[in-house]
Amino acid sequence: MASMKLEQGQNWKQGDDYYRIVVRERLVIEYKAMKDPVAKDGPHHKVTKKEFCRLIKGAELLPPGQNAAAPEE
């Protein structure tokens, strides 16, 4: 399995949940958990990289600049 590169600003979709990396440090990830990525409302969490990788296992990395659920017209 190829390793993934976590970067600040990435949006991940896991089921009905969305996660946005707010701060990426060497060993720590701060992310925002959201139900509605367009509203961008959600609590901030601070976890280790390992914990974040477990959280997003099987999740879909959304393309840069795509605001998650908002379809392009």
mmJSON file of the N, C-alpha and C atoms, coordinates in Angstrom:
{"data_MODEL":{"atom_site":{
"group_PDB":["ATOM","ATOM","ATOM","ATOM","ATOM","ATOM","ATOM","ATOM","ATOM","ATOM","ATOM","ATOM","ATOM","ATOM","ATOM","ATOM","ATOM","ATOM","ATOM","ATOM","ATOM","ATOM","ATOM","ATOM","ATOM","ATOM","ATOM","ATOM","ATOM","ATOM","ATOM","ATOM","ATOM","ATOM","ATOM","ATOM","ATOM","ATOM","ATOM","ATOM","ATOM","ATOM","ATOM","ATOM","ATOM","ATOM","ATOM","ATOM","ATOM","ATOM","ATOM","ATOM","ATOM","ATOM","ATOM","ATOM","ATOM","ATOM","ATOM","ATOM","ATOM","ATOM","ATOM","ATOM","ATOM","ATOM","ATOM","ATOM","ATOM","ATOM","ATOM","ATOM","ATOM","ATOM","ATOM","ATOM","ATOM","ATOM","ATOM","ATOM","ATOM","ATOM","ATOM","ATOM","ATOM","ATOM","ATOM","ATOM","ATOM","ATOM","ATOM","ATOM","ATOM","ATOM","ATOM","ATOM","ATOM","ATOM","ATOM","ATOM","ATOM","ATOM","ATOM","ATOM","ATOM","ATOM","ATOM","ATOM","ATOM","ATOM","ATOM","ATOM","ATOM","ATOM","ATOM","ATOM","ATOM","ATOM","ATOM","ATOM","ATOM","ATOM","ATOM","ATOM","ATOM","ATOM","ATOM","ATOM","ATOM","ATOM","ATOM","ATOM","ATOM","ATOM","ATOM","ATOM","ATOM","ATOM","ATOM","ATOM","ATOM","ATOM","ATOM","ATOM","ATOM","ATOM","ATOM","ATOM","ATOM","ATOM","ATOM","ATOM","ATOM","ATOM","ATOM","ATOM","ATOM","ATOM","ATOM","ATOM","ATOM","ATOM","ATOM","ATOM","ATOM","ATOM","ATOM","ATOM","ATOM","ATOM","ATOM","ATOM","ATOM","ATOM","ATOM","ATOM","ATOM","ATOM","ATOM","ATOM","ATOM","ATOM","ATOM","ATOM","ATOM","ATOM","ATOM","ATOM","ATOM","ATOM","ATOM","ATOM","ATOM","ATOM","ATOM","ATOM","ATOM","ATOM","ATOM","ATOM","ATOM","ATOM","ATOM","ATOM","ATOM","ATOM","ATOM","ATOM","ATOM","ATOM","ATOM","ATOM","ATOM","ATOM","ATOM","ATOM","ATOM","ATOM","ATOM"],
"id":[1,2,3,4,5,6,7,8,9,10,11,12,13,14,15,16,17,18,19,20,21,22,23,24,25,26,27,28,29,30,31,32,33,34,35,36,37,38,39,40,41,42,43,44,45,46,47,48,49,50,51,52,53,54,55,56,57,58,59,60,61,62,63,64,65,66,67,68,69,70,71,72,73,74,75,76,77,78,79,80,81,82,83,84,85,86,87,88,89,90,91,92,93,94,95,96,97,98,99,100,101,102,103,104,105,106,107,108,109,110,111,112,113,114,115,116,117,118,119,120,121,122,123,124,125,126,127,128,129,130,131,132,133,134,135,136,137,138,139,140,141,142,143,144,145,146,147,148,149,150,151,152,153,154,155,156,157,158,159,160,161,162,163,164,165,166,167,168,169,170,171,172,173,174,175,176,177,178,179,180,181,182,183,184,185,186,187,188,189,190,191,192,193,194,195,196,197,198,199,200,201,202,203,204,205,206,207,208,209,210,211,212,213,214,215,216,217,218,219],
"type_symbol":["N","C","C","N","C","C","N","C","C","N","C","C","N","C","C","N","C","C","N","C","C","N","C","C","N","C","C","N","C","C","N","C","C","N","C","C","N","C","C","N","C","C","N","C","C","N","C","C","N","C","C","N","C","C","N","C","C","N","C","C","N","C","C","N","C","C","N","C","C","N","C","C","N","C","C","N","C","C","N","C","C","N","C","C","N","C","C","N","C","C","N","C","C","N","C","C","N","C","C","N","C","C","N","C","C","N","C","C","N","C","C","N","C","C","N","C","C","N","C","C","N","C","C","N","C","C","N","C","C","N","C","C","N","C","C","N","C","C","N","C","C","N","C","C","N","C","C","N","C","C","N","C","C","N","C","C","N","C","C","N","C","C","N","C","C","N","C","C","N","C","C","N","C","C","N","C","C","N","C","C","N","C","C","N","C","C","N","C","C","N","C","C","N","C","C","N","C","C","N","C","C","N","C","C","N","C","C","N","C","C","N","C","C","N","C","C","N","C","C"],
"label_atom_id":["N","CA","C","N","CA","C","N","CA","C","N","CA","C","N","CA","C","N","CA","C","N","CA","C","N","CA","C","N","CA","C","N","CA","C","N","CA","C","N","CA","C","N","CA","C","N","CA","C","N","CA","C","N","CA","C","N","CA","C","N","CA","C","N","CA","C","N","CA","C","N","CA","C","N","CA","C","N","CA","C","N","CA","C","N","CA","C","N","CA","C","N","CA","C","N","CA","C","N","CA","C","N","CA","C","N","CA","C","N","CA","C","N","CA","C","N","CA","C","N","CA","C","N","CA","C","N","CA","C","N","CA","C","N","CA","C","N","CA","C","N","CA","C","N","CA","C","N","CA","C","N","CA","C","N","CA","C","N","CA","C","N","CA","C","N","CA","C","N","CA","C","N","CA","C","N","CA","C","N","CA","C","N","CA","C","N","CA","C","N","CA","C","N","CA","C","N","CA","C","N","CA","C","N","CA","C","N","CA","C","N","CA","C","N","CA","C","N","CA","C","N","CA","C","N","CA","C","N","CA","C","N","CA","C","N","CA","C","N","CA","C","N","CA","C","N","CA","C","N","CA","C","N","CA","C"],
"label_alt_id":[null,null,null,null,null,null,null,null,null,null,null,null,null,null,null,null,null,null,null,null,null,null,null,null,null,null,null,null,null,null,null,null,null,null,null,null,null,null,null,null,null,null,null,null,null,null,null,null,null,null,null,null,null,null,null,null,null,null,null,null,null,null,null,null,null,null,null,null,null,null,null,null,null,null,null,null,null,null,null,null,null,null,null,null,null,null,null,null,null,null,null,null,null,null,null,null,null,null,null,null,null,null,null,null,null,null,null,null,null,null,null,null,null,null,null,null,null,null,null,null,null,null,null,null,null,null,null,null,null,null,null,null,null,null,null,null,null,null,null,null,null,null,null,null,null,null,null,null,null,null,null,null,null,null,null,null,null,null,null,null,null,null,null,null,null,null,null,null,null,null,null,null,null,null,null,null,null,null,null,null,null,null,null,null,null,null,null,null,null,null,null,null,null,null,null,null,null,null,null,null,null,null,null,null,null,null,null,null,null,null,null,null,null,null,null,null,null,null,null],
"label_comp_id":["MET","MET","MET","ALA","ALA","ALA","SER","SER","SER","MET","MET","MET","LYS","LYS","LYS","LEU","LEU","LEU","GLU","GLU","GLU","GLN","GLN","GLN","GLY","GLY","GLY","GLN","GLN","GLN","ASN","ASN","ASN","TRP","TRP","TRP","LYS","LYS","LYS","GLN","GLN","GLN","GLY","GLY","GLY","ASP","ASP","ASP","ASP","ASP","ASP","TYR","TYR","TYR","TYR","TYR","TYR","ARG","ARG","ARG","ILE","ILE","ILE","VAL","VAL","VAL","VAL","VAL","VAL","ARG","ARG","ARG","GLU","GLU","GLU","ARG","ARG","ARG","LEU","LEU","LEU","VAL","VAL","VAL","ILE","ILE","ILE","GLU","GLU","GLU","TYR","TYR","TYR","LYS","LYS","LYS","ALA","ALA","ALA","MET","MET","MET","LYS","LYS","LYS","ASP","ASP","ASP","PRO","PRO","PRO","VAL","VAL","VAL","ALA","ALA","ALA","LYS","LYS","LYS","ASP","ASP","ASP","GLY","GLY","GLY","PRO","PRO","PRO","HIS","HIS","HIS","HIS","HIS","HIS","LYS","LYS","LYS","VAL","VAL","VAL","THR","THR","THR","LYS","LYS","LYS","LYS","LYS","LYS","GLU","GLU","GLU","PHE","PHE","PHE","CYS","CYS","CYS","ARG","ARG","ARG","LEU","LEU","LEU","ILE","ILE","ILE","LYS","LYS","LYS","GLY","GLY","GLY","ALA","ALA","ALA","GLU","GLU","GLU","LEU","LEU","LEU","LEU","LEU","LEU","PRO","PRO","PRO","PRO","PRO","PRO","GLY","GLY","GLY","GLN","GLN","GLN","ASN","ASN","ASN","ALA","ALA","ALA","ALA","ALA","ALA","ALA","ALA","ALA","PRO","PRO","PRO","GLU","GLU","GLU","GLU","GLU","GLU"],
"label_asym_id":["A","A","A","A","A","A","A","A","A","A","A","A","A","A","A","A","A","A","A","A","A","A","A","A","A","A","A","A","A","A","A","A","A","A","A","A","A","A","A","A","A","A","A","A","A","A","A","A","A","A","A","A","A","A","A","A","A","A","A","A","A","A","A","A","A","A","A","A","A","A","A","A","A","A","A","A","A","A","A","A","A","A","A","A","A","A","A","A","A","A","A","A","A","A","A","A","A","A","A","A","A","A","A","A","A","A","A","A","A","A","A","A","A","A","A","A","A","A","A","A","A","A","A","A","A","A","A","A","A","A","A","A","A","A","A","A","A","A","A","A","A","A","A","A","A","A","A","A","A","A","A","A","A","A","A","A","A","A","A","A","A","A","A","A","A","A","A","A","A","A","A","A","A","A","A","A","A","A","A","A","A","A","A","A","A","A","A","A","A","A","A","A","A","A","A","A","A","A","A","A","A","A","A","A","A","A","A","A","A","A","A","A","A","A","A","A","A","A","A"],
"label_entity_id":["1","1","1","1","1","1","1","1","1","1","1","1","1","1","1","1","1","1","1","1","1","1","1","1","1","1","1","1","1","1","1","1","1","1","1","1","1","1","1","1","1","1","1","1","1","1","1","1","1","1","1","1","1","1","1","1","1","1","1","1","1","1","1","1","1","1","1","1","1","1","1","1","1","1","1","1","1","1","1","1","1","1","1","1","1","1","1","1","1","1","1","1","1","1","1","1","1","1","1","1","1","1","1","1","1","1","1","1","1","1","1","1","1","1","1","1","1","1","1","1","1","1","1","1","1","1","1","1","1","1","1","1","1","1","1","1","1","1","1","1","1","1","1","1","1","1","1","1","1","1","1","1","1","1","1","1","1","1","1","1","1","1","1","1","1","1","1","1","1","1","1","1","1","1","1","1","1","1","1","1","1","1","1","1","1","1","1","1","1","1","1","1","1","1","1","1","1","1","1","1","1","1","1","1","1","1","1","1","1","1","1","1","1","1","1","1","1","1","1"],
"label_seq_id":[1,1,1,2,2,2,3,3,3,4,4,4,5,5,5,6,6,6,7,7,7,8,8,8,9,9,9,10,10,10,11,11,11,12,12,12,13,13,13,14,14,14,15,15,15,16,16,16,17,17,17,18,18,18,19,19,19,20,20,20,21,21,21,22,22,22,23,23,23,24,24,24,25,25,25,26,26,26,27,27,27,28,28,28,29,29,29,30,30,30,31,31,31,32,32,32,33,33,33,34,34,34,35,35,35,36,36,36,37,37,37,38,38,38,39,39,39,40,40,40,41,41,41,42,42,42,43,43,43,44,44,44,45,45,45,46,46,46,47,47,47,48,48,48,49,49,49,50,50,50,51,51,51,52,52,52,53,53,53,54,54,54,55,55,55,56,56,56,57,57,57,58,58,58,59,59,59,60,60,60,61,61,61,62,62,62,63,63,63,64,64,64,65,65,65,66,66,66,67,67,67,68,68,68,69,69,69,70,70,70,71,71,71,72,72,72,73,73,73],
"pdbx_PDB_ins_code":[null,null,null,null,null,null,null,null,null,null,null,null,null,null,null,null,null,null,null,null,null,null,null,null,null,null,null,null,null,null,null,null,null,null,null,null,null,null,null,null,null,null,null,null,null,null,null,null,null,null,null,null,null,null,null,null,null,null,null,null,null,null,null,null,null,null,null,null,null,null,null,null,null,null,null,null,null,null,null,null,null,null,null,null,null,null,null,null,null,null,null,null,null,null,null,null,null,null,null,null,null,null,null,null,null,null,null,null,null,null,null,null,null,null,null,null,null,null,null,null,null,null,null,null,null,null,null,null,null,null,null,null,null,null,null,null,null,null,null,null,null,null,null,null,null,null,null,null,null,null,null,null,null,null,null,null,null,null,null,null,null,null,null,null,null,null,null,null,null,null,null,null,null,null,null,null,null,null,null,null,null,null,null,null,null,null,null,null,null,null,null,null,null,null,null,null,null,null,null,null,null,null,null,null,null,null,null,null,null,null,null,null,null,null,null,null,null,null,null],
"Cartn_x":[0.845,0.0,0.885,0.56,1.327,1.047,2.084,1.871,1.204,0.381,-0.309,0.449,0.385,1.037,-0.038,-0.007,-0.968,-0.466,-1.357,-0.997,-2.078,-1.653,-2.585,-3.565,-4.85,-5.871,-6.557,-6.08,-6.729,-8.11,-9.034,-10.386,-10.576,-11.058,-11.302,-12.777,-13.332,-14.731,-14.756,-15.387,-15.519,-16.986,-17.715,-19.149,-19.847,-20.587,-21.274,-20.458,-19.25,-18.405,-17.294,-16.907,-15.819,-14.779,-13.513,-12.414,-11.495,-11.155,-10.241,-9.026,-7.837,-6.601,-6.359,-6.361,-6.189,-4.709,-4.046,-2.62,-1.956,-0.868,-0.089,1.3,1.646,2.98,3.663,4.867,5.641,4.935,4.423,3.807,2.34,1.816,0.459,-0.346,-1.614,-2.556,-3.693,-4.008,-5.21,-6.189,-7.405,-8.393,-9.746,-10.595,-11.966,-12.864,-13.78,-14.761,-16.06,-16.612,-17.811,-18.828,-20.098,-21.17,-21.503,-21.382,-21.675,-20.427,-19.663,-18.414,-18.601,-19.783,-20.042,-20.171,-20.866,-21.03,-19.725,-18.872,-17.564,-17.66,-18.791,-18.959,-18.583,-17.801,-17.455,-16.365,-16.26,-15.257,-13.85,-12.867,-11.46,-10.976,-10.102,-9.511,-8.008,-7.254,-5.8,-5.409,-4.813,-4.453,-3.07,-2.53,-1.267,-1.548,-0.494,-0.649,-1.198,-0.725,-1.162,-2.664,-3.152,-4.586,-5.401,-4.901,-5.616,-5.665,-4.569,-4.541,-5.541,-5.667,-6.668,-8.078,-8.305,-9.611,-10.036,-9.102,-9.459,-9.199,-8.917,-8.669,-9.899,-9.684,-10.777,-11.505,-11.078,-11.726,-11.256,-12.022,-11.704,-11.095,-9.92,-9.3,-9.961,-10.558,-11.232,-10.209,-10.448,-9.496,-9.301,-8.101,-7.839,-8.808,-9.269,-10.174,-11.615,-11.896,-13.294,-13.841,-14.987,-15.586,-16.476,-15.912,-16.544,-17.855,-18.988,-20.277,-20.834,-20.284,-20.836,-20.49,-21.484,-21.193,-20.876,-20.003,-19.632,-20.733,-21.041,-22.069,-21.454],
"Cartn_y":[-1.187,0.0,1.244,2.203,3.441,4.295,5.005,5.869,7.161,7.702,8.949,10.113,11.232,12.44,13.371,13.585,14.49,15.915,16.807,18.206,19.1,20.258,21.244,21.655,21.73,22.14,20.997,19.759,18.62,18.389,17.949,17.576,16.097,15.391,13.951,13.682,12.722,12.319,10.869,10.654,9.308,9.1,8.382,8.212,9.549,9.953,11.249,12.335,11.997,12.944,13.489,14.718,15.365,15.826,15.716,16.143,17.049,18.189,19.131,19.315,19.105,19.302,20.805,21.282,22.702,23.019,22.189,22.359,21.004,20.944,19.711,19.984,19.251,19.348,18.006,17.904,16.671,15.454,15.574,14.43,14.633,15.834,16.168,16.722,16.345,16.87,17.551,18.776,19.434,19.439,18.954,18.874,19.352,19.656,20.068,18.958,18.472,17.458,18.176,17.839,18.544,17.561,17.885,17.149,17.834,19.177,19.965,20.761,20.303,20.969,22.362,22.642,23.956,24.993,24.622,25.522,25.675,24.678,24.674,24.782,24.371,24.378,23.018,23.026,21.779,21.988,21.036,21.151,20.842,21.475,21.204,20.076,19.239,18.139,18.156,17.695,17.603,16.169,15.465,14.06,13.812,12.641,12.266,11.897,11.904,11.514,10.091,9.225,7.823,7.725,8.482,8.477,9.019,10.078,10.653,9.665,8.981,7.986,6.859,6.454,5.436,5.967,7.238,7.87,7.9,8.216,8.373,7.119,6.013,4.767,4.446,4.32,4.041,5.287,6.459,7.708,8.137,9.046,9.573,10.968,11.151,12.467,13.266,14.386,15.223,16.063,16.311,17.095,18.499,19.061,20.421,21.425,22.35,23.379,22.953,21.651,21.198,21.338,21.989,22.232,21.068,19.882,18.63,18.336,18.646,18.204,19.089,20.274,21.207,20.781,20.351,19.952,21.166,20.958,22.028,22.224,23.465,23.746,24.427],
"Cartn_z":[0.0,0.0,0.0,-0.849,-0.92,0.311,0.762,1.923,1.476,2.373,2.038,2.647,1.98,2.487,3.022,4.318,4.946,4.815,4.39,4.221,4.793,5.27,5.797,4.703,5.061,4.1,3.389,3.574,2.925,3.516,2.654,3.077,2.834,3.843,3.76,4.007,3.277,3.455,3.908,5.046,5.618,5.927,5.063,5.256,5.129,6.175,6.179,6.869,7.3,8.03,7.136,7.414,6.691,7.695,7.319,8.175,7.369,7.946,7.289,8.18,7.612,8.365,8.485,9.727,9.995,10.227,11.03,11.315,11.216,10.457,10.335,10.88,11.923,12.496,12.325,12.793,12.596,13.188,14.39,15.06,15.412,15.18,15.61,14.447,14.422,13.435,14.202,13.803,14.306,13.145,13.413,12.349,12.836,11.871,12.161,11.64,12.478,12.082,11.734,10.561,10.096,9.519,9.678,9.01,7.69,7.679,6.478,6.108,5.12,4.773,4.175,3.65,3.076,4.19,5.279,6.421,7.199,7.131,7.794,9.31,9.893,11.343,11.906,12.966,13.616,14.645,15.578,16.64,16.127,16.762,16.465,17.364,16.813,17.566,17.339,18.334,18.231,18.566,17.593,17.768,17.164,17.442,16.806,15.35,14.546,13.14,13.04,13.907,13.893,14.157,15.141,15.452,14.275,13.631,12.497,11.338,11.091,10.007,10.271,11.518,11.865,11.625,11.963,11.797,10.331,9.444,8.028,7.203,7.858,7.122,6.264,4.976,4.049,3.577,4.063,3.673,2.286,1.699,0.372,0.518,-0.093,-0.124,-1.23,-0.862,-1.844,-2.595,-3.877,-4.667,-4.093,-4.246,-3.747,-4.377,-3.558,-4.05,-4.118,-3.978,-3.989,-2.583,-2.477,-1.168,-0.764,-0.838,-0.435,-1.142,-0.547,-1.067,-2.178,-2.35,-3.331,-4.759,-5.548,-6.92,-7.78,-8.746,-9.666,-10.683,-11.018,-12.029,-13.216],
"occupancy":[1.0,1.0,1.0,1.0,1.0,1.0,1.0,1.0,1.0,1.0,1.0,1.0,1.0,1.0,1.0,1.0,1.0,1.0,1.0,1.0,1.0,1.0,1.0,1.0,1.0,1.0,1.0,1.0,1.0,1.0,1.0,1.0,1.0,1.0,1.0,1.0,1.0,1.0,1.0,1.0,1.0,1.0,1.0,1.0,1.0,1.0,1.0,1.0,1.0,1.0,1.0,1.0,1.0,1.0,1.0,1.0,1.0,1.0,1.0,1.0,1.0,1.0,1.0,1.0,1.0,1.0,1.0,1.0,1.0,1.0,1.0,1.0,1.0,1.0,1.0,1.0,1.0,1.0,1.0,1.0,1.0,1.0,1.0,1.0,1.0,1.0,1.0,1.0,1.0,1.0,1.0,1.0,1.0,1.0,1.0,1.0,1.0,1.0,1.0,1.0,1.0,1.0,1.0,1.0,1.0,1.0,1.0,1.0,1.0,1.0,1.0,1.0,1.0,1.0,1.0,1.0,1.0,1.0,1.0,1.0,1.0,1.0,1.0,1.0,1.0,1.0,1.0,1.0,1.0,1.0,1.0,1.0,1.0,1.0,1.0,1.0,1.0,1.0,1.0,1.0,1.0,1.0,1.0,1.0,1.0,1.0,1.0,1.0,1.0,1.0,1.0,1.0,1.0,1.0,1.0,1.0,1.0,1.0,1.0,1.0,1.0,1.0,1.0,1.0,1.0,1.0,1.0,1.0,1.0,1.0,1.0,1.0,1.0,1.0,1.0,1.0,1.0,1.0,1.0,1.0,1.0,1.0,1.0,1.0,1.0,1.0,1.0,1.0,1.0,1.0,1.0,1.0,1.0,1.0,1.0,1.0,1.0,1.0,1.0,1.0,1.0,1.0,1.0,1.0,1.0,1.0,1.0,1.0,1.0,1.0,1.0,1.0,1.0,1.0,1.0,1.0,1.0,1.0,1.0],
"B_iso_or_equiv":[0.0,0.0,0.0,0.0,0.0,0.0,0.0,0.0,0.0,0.0,0.0,0.0,0.0,0.0,0.0,0.0,0.0,0.0,0.0,0.0,0.0,0.0,0.0,0.0,0.0,0.0,0.0,0.0,0.0,0.0,0.0,0.0,0.0,0.0,0.0,0.0,0.0,0.0,0.0,0.0,0.0,0.0,0.0,0.0,0.0,0.0,0.0,0.0,0.0,0.0,0.0,0.0,0.0,0.0,0.0,0.0,0.0,0.0,0.0,0.0,0.0,0.0,0.0,0.0,0.0,0.0,0.0,0.0,0.0,0.0,0.0,0.0,0.0,0.0,0.0,0.0,0.0,0.0,0.0,0.0,0.0,0.0,0.0,0.0,0.0,0.0,0.0,0.0,0.0,0.0,0.0,0.0,0.0,0.0,0.0,0.0,0.0,0.0,0.0,0.0,0.0,0.0,0.0,0.0,0.0,0.0,0.0,0.0,0.0,0.0,0.0,0.0,0.0,0.0,0.0,0.0,0.0,0.0,0.0,0.0,0.0,0.0,0.0,0.0,0.0,0.0,0.0,0.0,0.0,0.0,0.0,0.0,0.0,0.0,0.0,0.0,0.0,0.0,0.0,0.0,0.0,0.0,0.0,0.0,0.0,0.0,0.0,0.0,0.0,0.0,0.0,0.0,0.0,0.0,0.0,0.0,0.0,0.0,0.0,0.0,0.0,0.0,0.0,0.0,0.0,0.0,0.0,0.0,0.0,0.0,0.0,0.0,0.0,0.0,0.0,0.0,0.0,0.0,0.0,0.0,0.0,0.0,0.0,0.0,0.0,0.0,0.0,0.0,0.0,0.0,0.0,0.0,0.0,0.0,0.0,0.0,0.0,0.0,0.0,0.0,0.0,0.0,0.0,0.0,0.0,0.0,0.0,0.0,0.0,0.0,0.0,0.0,0.0,0.0,0.0,0.0,0.0,0.0,0.0],
"pdbx_formal_charge":[null,null,null,null,null,null,null,null,null,null,null,null,null,null,null,null,null,null,null,null,null,null,null,null,null,null,null,null,null,null,null,null,null,null,null,null,null,null,null,null,null,null,null,null,null,null,null,null,null,null,null,null,null,null,null,null,null,null,null,null,null,null,null,null,null,null,null,null,null,null,null,null,null,null,null,null,null,null,null,null,null,null,null,null,null,null,null,null,null,null,null,null,null,null,null,null,null,null,null,null,null,null,null,null,null,null,null,null,null,null,null,null,null,null,null,null,null,null,null,null,null,null,null,null,null,null,null,null,null,null,null,null,null,null,null,null,null,null,null,null,null,null,null,null,null,null,null,null,null,null,null,null,null,null,null,null,null,null,null,null,null,null,null,null,null,null,null,null,null,null,null,null,null,null,null,null,null,null,null,null,null,null,null,null,null,null,null,null,null,null,null,null,null,null,null,null,null,null,null,null,null,null,null,null,null,null,null,null,null,null,null,null,null,null,null,null,null,null,null],
"auth_seq_id":[1,1,1,2,2,2,3,3,3,4,4,4,5,5,5,6,6,6,7,7,7,8,8,8,9,9,9,10,10,10,11,11,11,12,12,12,13,13,13,14,14,14,15,15,15,16,16,16,17,17,17,18,18,18,19,19,19,20,20,20,21,21,21,22,22,22,23,23,23,24,24,24,25,25,25,26,26,26,27,27,27,28,28,28,29,29,29,30,30,30,31,31,31,32,32,32,33,33,33,34,34,34,35,35,35,36,36,36,37,37,37,38,38,38,39,39,39,40,40,40,41,41,41,42,42,42,43,43,43,44,44,44,45,45,45,46,46,46,47,47,47,48,48,48,49,49,49,50,50,50,51,51,51,52,52,52,53,53,53,54,54,54,55,55,55,56,56,56,57,57,57,58,58,58,59,59,59,60,60,60,61,61,61,62,62,62,63,63,63,64,64,64,65,65,65,66,66,66,67,67,67,68,68,68,69,69,69,70,70,70,71,71,71,72,72,72,73,73,73],
"auth_comp_id":["MET","MET","MET","ALA","ALA","ALA","SER","SER","SER","MET","MET","MET","LYS","LYS","LYS","LEU","LEU","LEU","GLU","GLU","GLU","GLN","GLN","GLN","GLY","GLY","GLY","GLN","GLN","GLN","ASN","ASN","ASN","TRP","TRP","TRP","LYS","LYS","LYS","GLN","GLN","GLN","GLY","GLY","GLY","ASP","ASP","ASP","ASP","ASP","ASP","TYR","TYR","TYR","TYR","TYR","TYR","ARG","ARG","ARG","ILE","ILE","ILE","VAL","VAL","VAL","VAL","VAL","VAL","ARG","ARG","ARG","GLU","GLU","GLU","ARG","ARG","ARG","LEU","LEU","LEU","VAL","VAL","VAL","ILE","ILE","ILE","GLU","GLU","GLU","TYR","TYR","TYR","LYS","LYS","LYS","ALA","ALA","ALA","MET","MET","MET","LYS","LYS","LYS","ASP","ASP","ASP","PRO","PRO","PRO","VAL","VAL","VAL","ALA","ALA","ALA","LYS","LYS","LYS","ASP","ASP","ASP","GLY","GLY","GLY","PRO","PRO","PRO","HIS","HIS","HIS","HIS","HIS","HIS","LYS","LYS","LYS","VAL","VAL","VAL","THR","THR","THR","LYS","LYS","LYS","LYS","LYS","LYS","GLU","GLU","GLU","PHE","PHE","PHE","CYS","CYS","CYS","ARG","ARG","ARG","LEU","LEU","LEU","ILE","ILE","ILE","LYS","LYS","LYS","GLY","GLY","GLY","ALA","ALA","ALA","GLU","GLU","GLU","LEU","LEU","LEU","LEU","LEU","LEU","PRO","PRO","PRO","PRO","PRO","PRO","GLY","GLY","GLY","GLN","GLN","GLN","ASN","ASN","ASN","ALA","ALA","ALA","ALA","ALA","ALA","ALA","ALA","ALA","PRO","PRO","PRO","GLU","GLU","GLU","GLU","GLU","GLU"],
"auth_asym_id":["A","A","A","A","A","A","A","A","A","A","A","A","A","A","A","A","A","A","A","A","A","A","A","A","A","A","A","A","A","A","A","A","A","A","A","A","A","A","A","A","A","A","A","A","A","A","A","A","A","A","A","A","A","A","A","A","A","A","A","A","A","A","A","A","A","A","A","A","A","A","A","A","A","A","A","A","A","A","A","A","A","A","A","A","A","A","A","A","A","A","A","A","A","A","A","A","A","A","A","A","A","A","A","A","A","A","A","A","A","A","A","A","A","A","A","A","A","A","A","A","A","A","A","A","A","A","A","A","A","A","A","A","A","A","A","A","A","A","A","A","A","A","A","A","A","A","A","A","A","A","A","A","A","A","A","A","A","A","A","A","A","A","A","A","A","A","A","A","A","A","A","A","A","A","A","A","A","A","A","A","A","A","A","A","A","A","A","A","A","A","A","A","A","A","A","A","A","A","A","A","A","A","A","A","A","A","A","A","A","A","A","A","A","A","A","A","A","A","A"],
"auth_atom_id":["N","CA","C","N","CA","C","N","CA","C","N","CA","C","N","CA","C","N","CA","C","N","CA","C","N","CA","C","N","CA","C","N","CA","C","N","CA","C","N","CA","C","N","CA","C","N","CA","C","N","CA","C","N","CA","C","N","CA","C","N","CA","C","N","CA","C","N","CA","C","N","CA","C","N","CA","C","N","CA","C","N","CA","C","N","CA","C","N","CA","C","N","CA","C","N","CA","C","N","CA","C","N","CA","C","N","CA","C","N","CA","C","N","CA","C","N","CA","C","N","CA","C","N","CA","C","N","CA","C","N","CA","C","N","CA","C","N","CA","C","N","CA","C","N","CA","C","N","CA","C","N","CA","C","N","CA","C","N","CA","C","N","CA","C","N","CA","C","N","CA","C","N","CA","C","N","CA","C","N","CA","C","N","CA","C","N","CA","C","N","CA","C","N","CA","C","N","CA","C","N","CA","C","N","CA","C","N","CA","C","N","CA","C","N","CA","C","N","CA","C","N","CA","C","N","CA","C","N","CA","C","N","CA","C","N","CA","C","N","CA","C","N","CA","C","N","CA","C","N","CA","C","N","CA","C"],
"pdbx_PDB_model_num":[1,1,1,1,1,1,1,1,1,1,1,1,1,1,1,1,1,1,1,1,1,1,1,1,1,1,1,1,1,1,1,1,1,1,1,1,1,1,1,1,1,1,1,1,1,1,1,1,1,1,1,1,1,1,1,1,1,1,1,1,1,1,1,1,1,1,1,1,1,1,1,1,1,1,1,1,1,1,1,1,1,1,1,1,1,1,1,1,1,1,1,1,1,1,1,1,1,1,1,1,1,1,1,1,1,1,1,1,1,1,1,1,1,1,1,1,1,1,1,1,1,1,1,1,1,1,1,1,1,1,1,1,1,1,1,1,1,1,1,1,1,1,1,1,1,1,1,1,1,1,1,1,1,1,1,1,1,1,1,1,1,1,1,1,1,1,1,1,1,1,1,1,1,1,1,1,1,1,1,1,1,1,1,1,1,1,1,1,1,1,1,1,1,1,1,1,1,1,1,1,1,1,1,1,1,1,1,1,1,1,1,1,1,1,1,1,1,1,1]
}}}
